[in-house]
């Protein structure tokens, strides 16, 4: 399956299914970032910033909330 096909399938999921998907893949993403933190900073942070601006989100506030949440 291509990345485009995966993205298309993801878009068809309900909101709850999307959240469940993220919960399922986050451990794998964390492992990738743990192996190469510089890559995370150079590739993912600019993308996250761009997405947050496009969604009119306050990235600093969101990151602050994420860092202070308890499991």
C-alpha positions in Angstrom: 0.0 0.0 0.0 1.3 3.4 -0.9 1.6 6.4 1.5 -1.2 8.1 -0.6 -3.5 5.1 -0.1 -2.8 5.0 3.6 -3.6 8.7 3.9 -6.8 8.2 1.9 -7.9 5.4 4.2 -7.0 7.5 7.3 -9.2 10.4 6.0 -12.2 8.0 5.8 -11.8 7.0 9.5 -14.1 8.4 12.1 -12.6 10.9 14.7 -12.5 8.1 17.3 -10.8 5.7 14.9 -8.2 8.4 14.0 -7.5 8.9 17.7 -7.2 5.1 18.2 -4.8 4.9 15.3 -2.6 7.6 16.7 -2.5 5.8 20.0 -1.5 2.6 18.3 1.3 4.2 16.2 2.7 6.7 18.8 5.0 4.1 20.5 6.6 3.4 17.1 7.0 7.0 16.3 8.6 7.6 19.7 11.1 4.9 19.0 12.1 6.5 15.7 12.5 9.9 17.3 14.5 8.4 20.3 16.9 6.8 17.8 17.5 10.1 15.9 16.3 13.2 17.9 18.1 15.5 15.4 16.0 14.2 12.6 12.8 14.8 14.6 13.9 18.4 15.2 14.9 19.1 11.6 12.0 17.3 9.8 9.1 17.1 12.1 9.1 20.3 14.1 8.9 22.6 11.0 6.1 20.4 9.7 4.2 20.6 13.0 4.6 24.4 13.1 3.3 24.7 9.6 0.3 22.5 10.3 -0.6 24.4 13.5 -0.4 27.7 11.7 -2.7 26.3 9.0 -5.2 25.2 11.6 -5.0 28.5 13.5 -3.6 26.6 16.4 -1.4 27.9 19.1 1.5 25.5 19.0 3.3 26.8 22.1 0.1 26.3 24.2 -0.6 22.9 22.7 3.0 21.7 23.4 2.8 23.1 26.9 -0.4 21.2 27.5 1.0 18.0 26.1 4.1 18.3 28.4 2.0 18.8 31.5 -0.6 16.0 30.9 -0.4 13.0 33.1 -1.0 9.5 31.7 
